[in-house]
Amino acid sequence: MKLSVELTTLQKALGHHFADPRLLLRAVTHGSRSGPGREDNQRLEFLGDRVLGLVMAEALLQRDSAASEGQLAPRFNALVRKETCADVARDVGLGDALKLGRSEQLSGGRRKQALLGDAMEAVIAAVYIDAGFDTARDLILRLWGARIDGVDEDAKDAKTSLQEWAQARGLPPPAYVETARTGPDHAPVFTIQARLHSGETAEATAGSKRQAEQMAAKALLEQLG
């Protein structure tokens, strides 16, 4: 099977040459593009999530032999959450290689966090099936790289950090208000404003309320210094 230019570029960015290129094609095929003779990446995503989890659990244990389960859990969650997978996907240009149906293409599917995160997990599974666990582990550790070393800073999500900031100053918890919603029903885009009782605000826009809230909280934290 001859790979397209986009898949060839992705393969180079991943640093893995697939013995079975069909696995990579399947890993980047969204359900909106699947059909007879073309499987989507949902089953690979399921497997890749488990492979990623095992690699990260192992890496965290090796990194800090004295850490308790209570310390390890938030670090683990920070490394395997969909936002992190999507960030890694952007680093390797995975969005350009996604195979999407027309509706997803028109609604900006190549930039959607959920689609990118799912596809990154599917790619991990494709590498695992193609070359085994050791190769998949090496790929993950290489792509996640500095994120593992800096995970202590990311272990708390932005909303939790903002709430702690407010509580430390005797303020009520931040409020999150939806100020706008655009886009079609199947692909809505939300604008959320994070508000502190002391008057500071920040807004962010994303394809899910949760992501927009996290982004708004992060923006407000940066504003507060």
Protein Blocks (a to p, Z undefined) as FASTA:
>chain_A
ZZdfklmmmmmmnopacfblmlmmmmmmcfklgcehiacfklmmmmmmmmmmmmmmmmmm
mmmmmbcfklmmmmmmmmmmmklmmmmmmmnommmmpccdfklmmnopmmgmklmmmmmm
mmmmmmmmmnojklmmmmmmmmnmmmmmmmmmmmpcfklmmmmmmmmnopacdddddfbd
edjfklccdddddddfklpacddddfbfklmmmmmmmmmmmmnZZ
